Amino acid sequence: MPHSQTSAPRDGFLGGRLARGASPWLLPTVATAALSLARSRRSKKAAALAVPTTALAAGMLWFFRDPEREISSGRVISPADGVVQSIMPWKDGRTRVAIFMSPLNVHVNRAPLAGTVTSVEHIPGGFVPAFNKESENNERVVWHFDTELGDIEMIQIAGAVARRIVPYIPQGTKVEQGERIGLIRFGSRVDIYLPEGVEVDVEVGQKTVAGVTRIDRD
């Protein structure tokens, strides 16, 4: 059983910012809402359109929030906000921790450890729901980090709605633990593989917070 449960921070806009990579979705939505609001006093049609477009723009602003976080201490911290979907021993001795991200979670992913990015590989694939077992064949980006624990593999997996993964940093970049490394638009799944001998300190169904929840045990 995990020794602690992490409470989610307050992820409003105060002290935060909008995620990089949000512009293609956010700008047209906000522009449409602003135009509808500007015309709403002179046109009943524009007034009727202003309500859903403003609501959609507000939703987009919430979806693409990127709050500041106080990074926790610990060897391995969660790369994603979400819920632990599965914990699976792998044939090579590693343990895979899969974190499901809903559209309501923060979509920015963070480095689970400090180290150097040795590989960032985009792999084309399908777009089935991320909670489906077949999602392992989805569009994804595979990361490898050279860390004090050796090679750490992390995979960003697209889902039925999340059709675009946006890496922030290239191969060869040195990262700090908890540093922002990429975005999955509209939620999906993030898998991290813990090296052999590293015990898991989260459980299936537990909520995780990127940069805050520790997922390994001393």
Residue pairs with C-beta under 8 A, 6 or more apart in sequence:
1 203
2 201
2 202
2 203
2 206
3 201
3 217
4 214
5 206
5 207
6 207
6 208
6 209
6 212
6 213
6 214
8 81
8 207
8 209
9 67
9 69
9 70
9 209
9 212
10 67
11 65
11 67
11 106
12 65
12 67
13 61
13 65
13 67
15 67
15 68
16 65
16 66
16 67
16 68
17 65
17 66
17 67
17 68
18 26
18 61
18 64
18 65
18 66
19 64
19 65
19 66
19 106
19 107
19 108
19 183
20 66
20 166
20 168
20 180
20 183
21 164
21 166
21 168
21 183
21 185
22 60
22 64
22 183
22 185
25 60
25 64
25 185
26 57
26 60
26 61
26 64
29 53
29 56
29 57
29 60
30 57
30 60
30 61
32 53
32 57
33 50
33 53
33 54
33 56
33 57
34 57
35 46
36 46
36 47
36 49
36 50
36 53
36 54
37 50
37 54
39 46
39 47
39 50
40 46
40 47
40 50
41 47
63 103
63 104
63 107
63 186
64 107
65 106
66 106
66 108
66 180
67 106
69 110
69 178
69 209
69 210
69 211
69 212
70 212
71 77
71 177
71 178
71 211
71 212
72 178
72 211
72 212
72 213
72 214
73 214
74 214
74 216
75 113
75 148
75 149
75 198
75 214
75 216
75 218
76 112
76 113
76 149
76 152
76 192
76 194
76 198
76 214
76 215
76 216
77 110
77 112
77 113
77 177
77 178
77 210
77 211
77 212
77 213
77 214
77 215
78 99
78 110
78 112
78 192
78 202
78 208
78 209
78 210
78 211
78 212
78 213
78 214
78 215
79 99
79 109
79 110
79 111
79 112
79 154
79 181
79 190
79 192
79 210
80 99
80 101
80 105
80 109
80 110
80 190
80 208
80 210
81 101
81 105
81 106
81 208
81 209
81 210
82 99
82 100
82 101
82 102
82 105
82 187
82 189
82 190
82 207
82 208
83 99
83 100
83 102
83 205
83 206
83 207
83 208
84 97
84 98
84 99
84 100
84 202
84 203
84 204
84 205
84 206
84 208
85 98
85 99
85 100
85 131
85 189
85 204
86 96
86 97
86 98
86 204
87 95
87 96
87 97
87 98
87 200
87 202
87 203
87 204
88 95
88 96
88 98
89 95
89 96
90 96
90 193
92 196
93 195
93 196
93 197
94 153
94 193
94 194
94 195
94 196
95 193
95 194
95 198
95 200
96 191
96 192
96 193
96 194
97 191
97 192
97 193
97 194
97 200
97 202
97 215
98 189
98 190
98 191
99 189
99 190
99 191
99 192
99 208
100 130
100 131
100 188
100 189
101 107
101 130
101 184
101 187
101 188
101 189
101 190
102 187
103 161
103 186
103 187
104 187
105 187
106 210
107 162
107 183
107 184
107 185
107 186
107 187
108 180
108 182
108 183
108 210
109 156
109 180
109 181
109 182
109 183
109 184
109 190
109 210
110 178
110 179
110 180
110 181
110 210
110 211
111 145
111 175
111 176
111 177
111 178
111 179
111 181
112 145
112 152
112 154
112 177
112 192
112 215
113 145
113 147
113 148
113 149
113 152
113 177
114 147
114 148
114 175
114 176
114 177
115 145
115 146
115 147
115 148
115 152
115 174
115 175
116 145
116 146
116 172
116 173
116 174
116 175
117 143
117 144
117 145
117 169
117 170
117 171
117 172
117 173
117 174
117 175
117 181
118 144
118 145
118 146
118 151
118 171
118 172
119 142
119 143
119 144
119 171
120 141
120 142
120 143
120 167
120 169
120 170
120 171
121 141
121 142
122 140
122 141
122 165
122 167
123 139
123 140
123 141
123 142
124 139
125 137
125 138
125 139
125 140
125 158
126 134
126 137
126 138
126 139
127 138
127 139
127 158
127 159
127 160
127 162
127 163
128 134
128 135
128 137
128 138
128 159
128 160
129 135
129 159
129 160
130 138
130 157
130 158
130 159
130 160
130 162
130 187
130 188
130 189
131 189
135 157
135 159
135 189
136 157
138 157
138 158
138 159
138 188
139 157
139 158
139 163
139 165
140 155
140 156
140 157
140 158
140 165
141 155
141 156
141 165
141 167
141 182
142 153
142 154
142 155
143 153
143 154
143 155
143 156
143 181
144 151
144 152
144 153
144 154
145 151
145 152
145 154
145 175
149 195
149 198
150 195
151 195
152 192
152 193
152 194
152 195
153 192
153 193
154 190
154 191
154 192
154 193
155 190
155 191
155 192
156 165
156 182
156 184
156 188
156 189
156 190
157 184
157 188
157 189
157 190
157 191
158 164
158 165
158 184
158 188
159 186
159 187
159 188
159 189
161 186
161 187
161 188
162 184
162 185
162 186
162 187
162 188
163 185
163 186
164 184
164 185
165 182
165 183
165 184
165 185
166 182
166 183
166 184
166 185
167 181
167 182
168 180
168 181
168 182
168 183
169 175
169 181
169 182
175 181
178 210
178 211
184 190
192 215
194 200
194 215
194 216
198 216
198 217
199 216
199 217
200 215
200 216
200 217
201 214
201 215
201 216
201 217
202 208
202 213
202 215
206 213
207 213
208 215
